[in-house]
Amino acid sequence: MPISAASLVRRVSAVNPLLLDGALALALVVGTWLWEMYDPGKGRPPDTLSLSLTVLVNAPVALRRRAPVAVLVVSTGAALVYHMLGYHLGLNSMGPLVTLYTVAAHRSWAFTLAGAALIVTEWTQASVRQPDVALWSALGQSLLVVAYTVGAGTSTRLLAERTRQLAVLADQLHREQDAAARRAVTHERVRIARELHDVVAHHMSVISVQAGLGRYVALSDPATAHATLGVIADTSHEALAEMRRLLSILRIEADDEDEGLYSTAPGLQSLEPLAERIRAAGLPLTVIVEGEFRPLPPGLDMCAYRIVQESLTNVLKHAGRARVEIRVTYGPATLALRVTNDGAAATGSSRSRGHGLIGMTERVRLYQGKINAGPLPLGGFEVLAIFPLSPSDDQPQEASS
């Protein structure tokens, strides 16, 4: 079965570098020995000293990754002695070059330039010993070979640095994506918690008022008691439906029967059923719509509905038997919601005690709107929310602090 080049590179890369360098050093020693013995006549005959110097030039290559500068000095010095003694002038040159490549790939420019100067000196003095080789030719050849070796090593070092930088950037990007995912989860949890608060608080307030009325008139006015039970049943049914819609969003995989729940989020067109529940709870309520109706983005539409719903919930909790007015104004570039009541001014304290007005403020900020909630000069309480209307309203954005 043929082995591809990529597979071969992966297998070689998996081998211990010390073993690879040891094999390279052994190949250089044996190859130089054989070449020197079978190619005589290029210098002094080989002897024990020449073989020893050959080992000293090439064997340290096995440690080139661990101590490249020291190996370069030892290898080049041994090669210089080898050639100055008149042995084969064409041998023992590859070991220093391999080590210079390693210095250029793993050490600073200062070590690289010093090693390059050392090898240029050794190569030049060895070349000029050959017949008919001029000094300028030997120097030029040495500079060319050394420049190529330094260039190859430097390219390897720059590529390794680039790879490390990319790894750092990839890790940073991964952390940022994780942080963004955690923020998204937190925002979604806050949104769902706000939805649950609005649904539970409003519907339970209506049920509480109706239950109190029903208990009060259970014996004296059976017809009214029966009507209150109907309101409680309808309100609890609607609360369960909204809870089911919210819980379906939390499911990883929605069933086919749940797919329609995502499109049933309430909006301003559902104000009349909301107003009927409040009227059934015993509060006089008026709904006024001003301006030309315009369709709203789903998120903004539900946000506006929740603002009105939470305002009415606060009226049920704090204002007693108050008269309520809901005014929806569609302007050229704004949507204004005003919910007022003439109940006790103490409703303003709910701003500091509960989460209702805090939740409304966060909802309005999400759609770049403004909200003001507080007591009226002549008594009562007002909630005024204004949203900008533009093509960018389709997607909510976090407001700046």
N, C-alpha and C positions, 0 to 999 in steps of 0.2 A: 504494500500500500504506500503510495508516494506521500512524502511529508512536505507540506507547503512551507514557504519561507517564513511566514508569520508564526506557524507552529514551531519551526526550528528556533526562531528568535526567542519565543516564550520559554522553550525548554532550556536554552542556554542561559537565559536570564534567571531561571530558577536555581541554577547551580551556584554553589558557594563561590564568591569572587576570589577567595584565596586559592581555591582549587584551580580556577581558570588561570590566574596569574602564575601559579606554580607550574602548570602545564606549559604556559608560554615560555617561562624561564628555562624549563628543561629542554624545550624544543630549540631555543636559541643557543644553549650551551652545546647540545649534541650536534646541531646543524653546523655551528661554527667549527667545532672540532673536526667533523668529517670534511668540511670544505677545506680547512687548513691542511689536512693530511693528504687529500686527494687532488689538491691544486697547488703543488709546490712551485718554486721558482718565482714567487711574487714577493719575496723577502727572506728573512732568516728562516731556516728550517724549523719546524715545530719541535718544541721540547717541553720539558716539565714546567718551566717557567711560563711559556706561552699558554700552555693549557691552564695553568693556575690563574693567569691574568684573564683568560677567557671566562673562567668560572666567576671571577670577581666582577667582570663587566656585566654578565648576563644573569647570574643567579639572584642578585638583589631585586631583579624585576618582580619576583614573587611577592615582594613587600611594597610594591609601588603605591598601592592605595592607602597603606597605613602610614608610611613615612616617605612621601614622594620626593621631598627636597633632599633628605639624607641619601636616598637611593640614587638620585641624580648626581650628587657630588661624588659618591663612591664609584658609580658606573663610569662617569665621564673621566674621572681621575685615572682609573685603571685602563681605560681605552687610550688615554694620552700616553701613559707609560708604555703600553703595548706597542703603539706606533713609533714612539721615540726610540725604542729598542730595535726597530727595524723589522718587526714581524709583518705579516701580510697586511698591506695597506688598505685592502678593500674589505676587511672583516672588522667585527666588533664595533660597528656603527649603529646597528638597529636598537640595541639595548638602551643607550642614552636617549635616542629619539623617542622610544616608547615612554620612557620616564618623563621626558620633557612634555609630551602630550598630557600625561597625568598631572604634572604640575600646573600646566595651563588650564586644565579642566577643573582643578580642585583648590588651587591656591591663588593668591593675589597677583596683581600685575608686577609688583616688585620682585617676587620670587621668580615669576615667569621670565622677566627680562634678564635677571641675573643668570638663570639657567640657560637661556638662549645665547647670551654672550659666552658662557663657558663652552657650549657645544660648538658655536661658530669657531672659536679659537682652536678646539681640538680637531674639527673637521678640516680647517684650513691648513694647519700644520701637517696633517696626514696627507692632504692632497698635494701640497707643494713638494713632498718627498718623491712623488711619482715623476718619471721622466717626461719632459715636454709639457709640463703643467705650469702655467704662469700664476703668479700670486693673485692677480686680479680675477683670473678665471676660477681659482680655488675659492677665493673669498665670495665671489658672486654665487657660485654653486652652493656654498655653505649657507649663505643668507637666504637663498631661495628655498632650500630644503627646510631650514629652521622656521622660516616664515610660514610655510605651508603647515608644518607641525603645530606651531603656536596657534595658527588660525583654526585648525581642526579642534584643538583642545579648548580654545576660547568659545567656539561655537557650541561645543558640548556643555561647557559651564553655563553659558547664557541660556541654552535650552533647558537645563536643569533648574536654573533660577526661575525661568518663565513658568515651568511646570509647577514649582513650589508656590509661586504667586497665584497661579490659576487654582491650585488646590486650596490655598487660603481663601481666595475669593469665592470658590464653590462652597467651602464650609461656611463662610459668612453669609452667602446667599441662602444656604440651607437653614441657618439659624434665623435669618430674617423671615423666611417663609414660614418656619415653625411659629415665630412670634406673631406674624400676621394671622396665621391660622388660629392661634390661641386668642388673639384679639377678636377675630371674627366669631369664634365660639362664645366669648364673653359677651359681645354685643348681641348675639342672637339670644343668649340666655336672659340678658336684661330686657330685651324686647318681649320675649315670651312671658317673663315675670310681670312686665307691665301690662301685657294683655290679660293675664290671669287676674291681676289685681283689679283691672277695670271691670272685667266680666263678673267676678265674684262679688266685689263691693257693690256694684250697681244692682245686680239682680237680688242679692241677699237683702239690700236695703229695702227694695220694693216688697219682697216677701215678708220682711219683718214688719213693715208698716201695715200691710194687708192682714197679716196674722193677728196683730194687735187689734185692728178694727174688727176683724171677724170674732175674736174672743169677746170683745166688748158688746157686740150686738147679737151674739149667738142665740140668746133666748128672747130678746126683745124685738129683733127684726130679722127673722130667718131669711128673708129674701136678700137683704144686704149681706148677711153672712154667707149665703150661697154664692153671691156675686164675687165676694172677696176670695172664696176658694177657687173660683174660676180664674181670677187674676193670678193667684199663687200658682195654679197648675200651668197656666200659659207662660208665666215668667220662669218657672223652674224648667219647663220644657225648652225654652229659648236658651237658658243658661247652659243646660246640658248639651244643646246643639253646638253652642260656641265652644264649650270645653272640648267637645269631640273634635271640632275643627282644629283647635290648637294642639291637641294631643296627636292628631294625625300628622301634623307638620314634624313632630319629633320622631316619627317612625322612619326607619332606614328605607323601607320599601312600602309604599302605600298600596293598599288593595284597590282593585278596580272600583269598588263601591265607595272608596274614600276620595277618588279623584275629583269629584264634584265639590268637595269641601273647600278646596283651595279658592274656588271662585265665589264663595258665599260670604266673604268678608263684608261687614256692614259699611255703609257710606252715608253721605248726607241725604241720599234718597230714602234712607230708612229712618229719617227723623220722625215721621208721623207715627209709626208704631211705637217708637220710644216715647213720644209725647203722650200717646194714649195710655201707656203704662203709668206714667207720672200722674196723669189726670185720674186714673183709676185708684191711685194711692191717696187721692184726696187733695192734690195741689192744683189750683187753677193755673193753666199754662197756655201761653200764646206763642205761636210760631209765625215769624214774619220773614219772608224772603224778598230781598231787594236786588235790583239789577237783573241782567239777562243771565239765565242759567247757562253754565258751560261745564262740559264733562271734565273731571279732574283725574289726574293719575291715581291708580288704585291705592298706592301707599298714602298719598296726601289725603285722599277721600276718607280712608279709614281713620287717619290721624285726626281729621276734623271731627268725625263722628265721635271718636273717643274723648275729645276735648269737651264736647257738649254732654256726653254721657257722664263723665266724671264730675262736671259742674252740677248736673242734676243730682248725682249721688250725694255730693256735699250739701246740697239744699235739703235733701231728705234727712241727712244726718244732723244738720246743725241749725237750719233755719225755721223749723217748725211749720206752721200752716201759712207759708208765704206764697205770694203770687209770683209766678215766674214768667219771664219773657225771653224767648230765643230769637235773635235777629241774625240772619245770614245775609251778608251783602257781597254780591259779585261785582267787583270793580274792574276797570280796564286792565289793571296789572296786579290786583290784590284780591284776596279773599278774607273777609272780616267775619269773625264769629263773636257775638256778644250775648252773654247769658247773665241776666240780672234777676234779682229777687228783692222783695221788700221785707225780708225777715230780719232777725236779730243781727246787729252788727258784729256779734261775737264770732260769726262764721269766719272772719279774717284770721282768727287764731289757728284755724286748721292748717294754715300755711306753714306754721312752725311745728305743729304736732304730727301731722300725718304725711303719708307719701303721695296723696292724690295730686296736690298742686305741684309737688316736685316732679312727679311723673309727667304732668301736663307740660311743665316747663321744658323737660328733656325732649318730649315729642315735638314741641314747636321748634326748638333749636335744631332738631334733626332736619327740618325742612326750611331752615334759614328764616324762620319767622320770629315774631316778637309776641310776648304775652304779658299782660298786666292783670293782676288779681288783687282786689282789696275792697274795703268797705266804701260805700257811697256817702257823700256828704249829708244827705237827708235820711240816711238809714238804708239798710240792705247791703247787698254785696254784688259785685260785678266781676265777671271774668271776660276779658277782651283779648282775643288772639287774632293776629294779622299775619297772613302768609303771602309771600310774593308768588305771582303766577307768571310763569315763563316756560319756554320749551324745555329748559333744564330741570323743571320740576319732576320729570319722569323718574329721576334717580335721586334719592336723598343724599345729602352731604353733611358731614359733621361741621357745625358752626364753629368759628374760631372763638376762643375764650374772650 
